[in-house]
Amino acid sequence: MADMHVPHFKNDLGIASIRVGTKEFMCVGATPPFDHPHIFIDMGDDTETVCPYCSTLFKYDESLHGGAEPASCLYHPEDAAA
């Protein structure tokens, strides 16, 4: 499980909803240091869910294949560590 990549999404833009290409992901809120606790979200059978911390609405779009729309909402934790 440690080698499994879980996409992370952020909402620096402050938009109401983000389309995502996965149903299992981490929401970080905004780019650190303005982030909230990084939480795992699993949509299950649903196609929409709301982050309980930042109230971003995430909408599943299978055509994005793990990405996000807007694309800038995809967060890369390894970039923040550099």
MIPAMAR-275821 format. One record per residue: residue in three letters; residue number from 0; x, y, z of N, C-alpha, C, O, CB in turn. Coordinates in Angstrom, 1 decimal. Glycine has a CB too. Example, Ala and Ser with C-alpha at 12.3 -4.5 7.8 and 13.67 -1.06 7.14 Angstrom:
<nodes>
- type	seq	n.u	n.v	n.w	ca.u	ca.v	ca.w	c.u	c.v	c.w	o.u	o.v	o.w	cb.u	cb.v	cb.w
- ALA	0	13.2	-5.7	7.8	12.3	-4.5	7.8	13.2	-3.3	7.8	14.2	-3.3	8.5	11.3	-4.5	9.0
- SER	1	12.8	-2.2	7.1	13.7	-1.1	7.1	12.9	0.0	7.9	13.4	1.1	8.0	14.1	-0.6	5.7
</nodes>
This chain:
<nodes>
- type	seq	n.u	n.v	n.w	ca.u	ca.v	ca.w	c.u	c.v	c.w	o.u	o.v	o.w	cb.u	cb.v	cb.w
- MET	0	0.8	-1.2	0.0	0.0	0.0	0.0	0.9	1.3	0.0	0.4	2.3	-0.5	-0.9	0.0	1.2
- ALA	1	2.0	1.2	0.6	2.9	2.4	0.6	3.3	2.9	-0.7	3.6	4.1	-0.9	4.1	2.1	1.5
- ASP	2	3.4	2.0	-1.7	3.8	2.4	-3.1	2.6	2.9	-3.9	2.8	3.3	-5.0	4.4	1.3	-3.8
- MET	3	1.4	2.9	-3.3	0.2	3.4	-4.1	0.1	4.9	-4.0	0.2	5.5	-2.9	-1.1	2.7	-3.4
- HIS	4	0.0	5.5	-5.2	-0.1	7.0	-5.2	-1.5	7.4	-5.1	-2.4	7.0	-5.8	0.5	7.5	-6.5
- VAL	5	-1.8	8.3	-4.1	-3.1	8.9	-3.9	-3.0	10.3	-4.4	-2.2	11.1	-3.8	-3.6	8.8	-2.4
- PRO	6	-3.8	10.7	-5.4	-3.7	12.1	-5.8	-4.1	13.1	-4.7	-5.0	12.8	-3.9	-4.7	12.3	-7.0
- HIS	7	-3.5	14.2	-4.7	-3.8	15.3	-3.7	-4.3	16.5	-4.5	-3.8	16.8	-5.6	-2.5	15.7	-2.9
- PHE	8	-5.3	17.1	-4.0	-5.9	18.3	-4.6	-5.9	19.5	-3.7	-6.1	19.3	-2.5	-7.4	18.0	-5.1
- LYS	9	-5.8	20.7	-4.2	-5.8	21.9	-3.5	-6.7	22.9	-4.1	-7.1	22.7	-5.3	-4.3	22.5	-3.4
- ASN	10	-7.1	23.9	-3.4	-8.0	24.9	-3.9	-7.5	26.3	-3.7	-8.2	27.1	-3.0	-9.5	24.7	-3.4
- ASP	11	-6.3	26.6	-4.2	-5.8	28.0	-4.0	-6.6	29.0	-4.7	-6.6	30.2	-4.3	-4.3	28.0	-4.6
- LEU	12	-7.4	28.6	-5.7	-8.2	29.5	-6.5	-9.5	30.0	-5.7	-10.1	31.0	-6.1	-8.6	28.9	-7.8
- GLY	13	-9.8	29.2	-4.7	-11.0	29.5	-3.9	-12.3	29.3	-4.7	-13.3	30.0	-4.5	-10.9	30.9	-3.4
- ILE	14	-12.3	28.4	-5.6	-13.5	28.1	-6.5	-14.4	27.2	-5.7	-14.0	26.5	-4.8	-13.1	27.5	-7.8
- ALA	15	-15.7	27.2	-6.1	-16.7	26.4	-5.4	-16.6	24.9	-5.7	-16.9	24.1	-4.8	-18.1	26.9	-5.9
- SER	16	-16.2	24.5	-6.9	-16.1	23.1	-7.2	-14.9	22.8	-8.1	-14.5	23.6	-8.9	-17.4	22.6	-7.9
- ILE	17	-14.4	21.6	-8.0	-13.3	21.1	-8.8	-13.7	19.7	-9.3	-14.2	18.9	-8.6	-12.0	21.0	-7.9
- ARG	18	-13.4	19.5	-10.6	-13.7	18.2	-11.3	-12.4	17.4	-11.1	-11.3	17.9	-11.4	-14.1	18.4	-12.8
- VAL	19	-12.6	16.2	-10.6	-11.4	15.3	-10.4	-11.6	14.0	-11.1	-12.8	13.5	-11.2	-11.2	15.1	-8.9
- GLY	20	-10.5	13.3	-11.5	-10.6	12.1	-12.2	-10.4	10.9	-11.4	-9.9	9.9	-11.9	-9.6	12.1	-13.3
- THR	21	-10.7	10.9	-10.1	-10.6	9.8	-9.2	-11.6	10.0	-8.1	-12.0	11.1	-7.8	-9.1	9.7	-8.6
- LYS	22	-12.0	8.9	-7.5	-12.9	8.9	-6.4	-12.3	8.8	-5.0	-12.9	8.9	-4.0	-14.0	7.8	-6.6
- GLU	23	-11.0	8.5	-5.0	-10.2	8.4	-3.8	-9.0	9.4	-3.9	-8.2	9.2	-4.8	-9.7	6.9	-3.5
- PHE	24	-8.9	10.3	-2.9	-7.9	11.3	-3.0	-7.7	12.0	-1.7	-8.4	11.8	-0.7	-8.3	12.4	-4.1
- MET	25	-6.7	12.9	-1.6	-6.5	13.7	-0.4	-6.8	15.2	-0.8	-6.5	15.6	-1.9	-5.0	13.6	0.0
- CYS	26	-7.5	15.8	0.1	-7.7	17.3	0.0	-6.8	17.9	1.0	-6.8	17.6	2.2	-9.2	17.6	0.3
- VAL	27	-6.1	18.9	0.5	-5.1	19.7	1.4	-5.6	21.1	1.7	-5.0	21.8	2.5	-3.7	19.7	0.8
- GLY	28	-6.7	21.5	1.0	-7.2	22.8	1.2	-6.5	23.8	0.3	-7.1	24.1	-0.8	-7.1	23.3	2.7
- ALA	29	-5.4	24.3	0.7	-4.6	25.2	-0.1	-3.1	24.8	0.0	-2.7	24.0	0.8	-4.8	26.7	0.3
- THR	30	-2.3	25.4	-0.8	-0.8	25.1	-0.7	-0.3	25.5	0.6	-0.6	26.6	1.1	-0.1	25.9	-1.9
- PRO	31	0.5	24.6	1.3	1.1	24.9	2.5	1.9	26.2	2.4	2.5	26.5	1.4	2.0	23.8	3.1
- PRO	32	1.9	27.1	3.4	1.4	26.9	4.8	0.0	27.2	5.0	-0.5	27.3	6.2	2.3	27.7	5.7
- PHE	33	-0.8	27.4	4.0	-2.2	27.8	4.1	-3.2	26.6	4.0	-4.4	26.8	3.7	-2.6	28.8	3.1
- ASP	34	-2.6	25.4	4.2	-3.4	24.2	4.1	-4.2	23.9	5.4	-4.0	24.5	6.4	-2.5	23.0	3.8
- HIS	35	-5.2	22.9	5.2	-5.9	22.4	6.4	-5.3	21.0	6.6	-4.6	20.5	5.8	-7.4	22.4	6.2
- PRO	36	-5.8	20.3	7.6	-5.3	18.9	7.8	-5.6	18.1	6.5	-6.7	18.2	5.9	-6.0	18.2	9.0
- HIS	37	-4.6	17.4	6.0	-4.7	16.7	4.8	-5.5	15.4	5.0	-5.1	14.5	5.8	-3.3	16.3	4.2
- ILE	38	-6.7	15.4	4.4	-7.6	14.3	4.7	-7.9	13.4	3.5	-7.9	13.9	2.3	-8.9	14.8	5.2
- PHE	39	-8.1	12.1	3.7	-8.4	11.2	2.7	-9.9	11.3	2.5	-10.7	11.2	3.4	-7.9	9.8	3.1
- ILE	40	-10.3	11.4	1.2	-11.7	11.4	0.8	-12.0	10.2	-0.1	-11.3	10.0	-1.1	-12.2	12.7	0.2
- ASP	41	-13.0	9.5	0.2	-13.5	8.4	-0.7	-14.9	8.6	-1.1	-15.8	8.5	-0.2	-13.3	7.0	0.0
- MET	42	-15.2	8.8	-2.3	-16.6	9.1	-2.8	-17.4	7.9	-2.8	-18.7	8.0	-2.8	-16.5	9.7	-4.2
- GLY	43	-16.8	6.7	-2.8	-17.6	5.5	-2.9	-18.4	5.4	-4.2	-17.9	5.6	-5.2	-18.6	5.4	-1.6
- ASP	44	-19.7	5.2	-4.1	-20.6	5.1	-5.2	-21.1	6.5	-5.7	-21.6	6.6	-6.8	-21.8	4.2	-5.0
- ASP	45	-20.8	7.5	-4.9	-21.3	8.9	-5.3	-20.4	9.5	-6.4	-19.3	9.0	-6.6	-21.3	9.8	-4.0
- THR	46	-20.8	10.5	-7.0	-20.1	11.2	-8.0	-19.7	12.7	-7.5	-19.0	13.4	-8.3	-20.8	11.3	-9.3
- GLU	47	-20.1	13.0	-6.3	-19.8	14.3	-5.7	-19.6	14.2	-4.2	-20.2	13.3	-3.6	-20.9	15.4	-6.1
- THR	48	-18.7	15.0	-3.7	-18.5	15.1	-2.2	-18.0	16.4	-1.9	-17.4	17.1	-2.7	-17.6	13.9	-1.8
- VAL	49	-18.2	16.8	-0.6	-17.7	18.1	-0.1	-16.7	17.8	1.0	-16.8	17.0	1.9	-18.9	18.9	0.4
- CYS	50	-15.5	18.6	0.9	-14.5	18.5	1.9	-15.1	19.1	3.2	-15.6	20.3	3.2	-13.2	19.2	1.5
- PRO	51	-15.0	18.4	4.3	-15.5	18.9	5.6	-14.7	20.1	6.1	-15.2	20.8	7.0	-15.6	17.9	6.6
- TYR	52	-13.5	20.3	5.7	-12.7	21.4	6.2	-12.9	22.7	5.3	-13.1	23.8	5.9	-11.2	21.0	6.2
- CYS	53	-12.7	22.6	4.0	-12.7	23.8	3.2	-14.0	24.0	2.4	-14.1	25.0	1.7	-11.5	23.7	2.3
- SER	54	-14.9	23.0	2.4	-16.2	23.1	1.7	-16.1	23.1	0.2	-17.0	23.5	-0.5	-16.9	24.3	2.2
- THR	55	-14.9	22.7	-0.3	-14.8	22.5	-1.8	-15.7	21.3	-2.2	-15.6	20.3	-1.6	-13.3	22.3	-2.2
- LEU	56	-16.4	21.5	-3.3	-17.2	20.5	-3.9	-16.4	19.8	-4.9	-15.9	20.4	-5.9	-18.6	21.0	-4.5
- PHE	57	-16.1	18.5	-4.7	-15.4	17.7	-5.7	-16.4	16.9	-6.5	-17.2	16.2	-6.0	-14.4	16.8	-5.0
- LYS	58	-16.3	17.0	-7.9	-17.1	16.3	-8.8	-16.3	15.3	-9.6	-15.3	15.7	-10.2	-17.9	17.3	-9.7
- TYR	59	-16.7	14.0	-9.6	-16.0	13.0	-10.3	-16.2	13.1	-11.8	-17.3	13.3	-12.3	-16.4	11.6	-9.9
- ASP	60	-15.1	13.1	-12.6	-15.1	13.1	-14.1	-14.1	12.1	-14.6	-12.9	12.4	-14.6	-14.8	14.6	-14.6
- GLU	61	-14.6	10.9	-14.9	-13.7	9.8	-15.3	-12.8	10.2	-16.5	-11.7	9.6	-16.6	-14.4	8.6	-15.6
- SER	62	-13.1	11.2	-17.3	-12.3	11.5	-18.5	-11.0	12.2	-18.0	-10.1	12.4	-18.8	-13.1	12.4	-19.4
- LEU	63	-10.9	12.6	-16.8	-9.7	13.3	-16.3	-8.6	12.3	-15.8	-7.5	12.8	-15.6	-10.0	14.2	-15.1
- HIS	64	-8.9	11.1	-15.7	-7.9	10.0	-15.4	-7.0	10.4	-14.3	-5.7	10.3	-14.4	-7.1	9.7	-16.6
- GLY	65	-7.5	10.8	-13.1	-6.7	11.1	-12.0	-6.3	12.6	-11.9	-5.8	13.0	-10.8	-5.5	10.3	-12.0
- GLY	66	-6.5	13.3	-12.9	-6.2	14.7	-12.9	-7.3	15.6	-12.3	-8.2	15.1	-11.7	-5.8	15.2	-14.3
- ALA	67	-7.2	16.9	-12.6	-8.2	17.8	-12.1	-8.5	18.9	-13.1	-7.7	19.2	-14.0	-7.7	18.5	-10.8
- GLU	68	-9.6	19.5	-13.0	-10.0	20.7	-13.8	-10.6	21.7	-12.9	-11.6	21.5	-12.4	-11.0	20.3	-15.0
- PRO	69	-9.9	22.8	-12.7	-8.7	23.3	-13.3	-7.5	22.4	-12.9	-7.4	21.9	-11.8	-8.5	24.7	-13.0
- ALA	70	-6.5	22.3	-13.9	-5.4	21.5	-13.7	-4.5	22.0	-12.5	-3.8	21.2	-11.9	-4.5	21.4	-14.9
- SER	71	-4.5	23.3	-12.2	-3.7	23.8	-11.2	-4.2	23.4	-9.8	-3.5	23.6	-8.8	-3.7	25.4	-11.2
- CYS	72	-5.3	22.7	-9.7	-5.8	22.2	-8.4	-5.1	20.9	-8.0	-5.3	20.4	-6.9	-7.3	22.0	-8.5
- LEU	73	-4.4	20.3	-8.9	-3.6	19.1	-8.6	-2.4	19.5	-7.8	-1.6	20.3	-8.3	-3.2	18.3	-9.9
- TYR	74	-2.2	18.9	-6.6	-1.1	19.3	-5.7	-0.1	18.2	-5.7	-0.5	17.0	-5.6	-1.6	19.5	-4.3
- HIS	75	1.2	18.5	-5.8	2.3	17.6	-5.8	3.1	17.8	-4.5	3.9	18.7	-4.4	3.2	17.7	-7.0
- PRO	76	2.8	16.9	-3.4	3.5	17.1	-2.1	5.0	17.1	-2.2	5.7	17.7	-1.4	3.1	16.0	-1.2
- GLU	77	5.6	16.3	-3.2	7.0	16.3	-3.3	7.6	17.6	-3.7	8.7	17.9	-3.4	7.4	15.2	-4.3
- ASP	78	6.8	18.4	-4.4	7.3	19.8	-4.8	7.4	20.7	-3.6	8.3	21.5	-3.6	6.3	20.4	-5.8
- ALA	79	6.5	20.5	-2.6	6.6	21.4	-1.4	7.8	21.0	-0.5	8.2	21.9	0.2	5.3	21.2	-0.6
- ALA	80	8.2	19.8	-0.6	9.3	19.3	0.2	10.7	19.8	-0.3	11.7	19.9	0.4	9.4	17.8	0.3
- ALA	81	10.7	20.2	-1.6	12.0	20.6	-2.2	12.4	22.0	-1.8	13.5	22.5	-2.2	11.9	20.6	-3.7
</nodes>
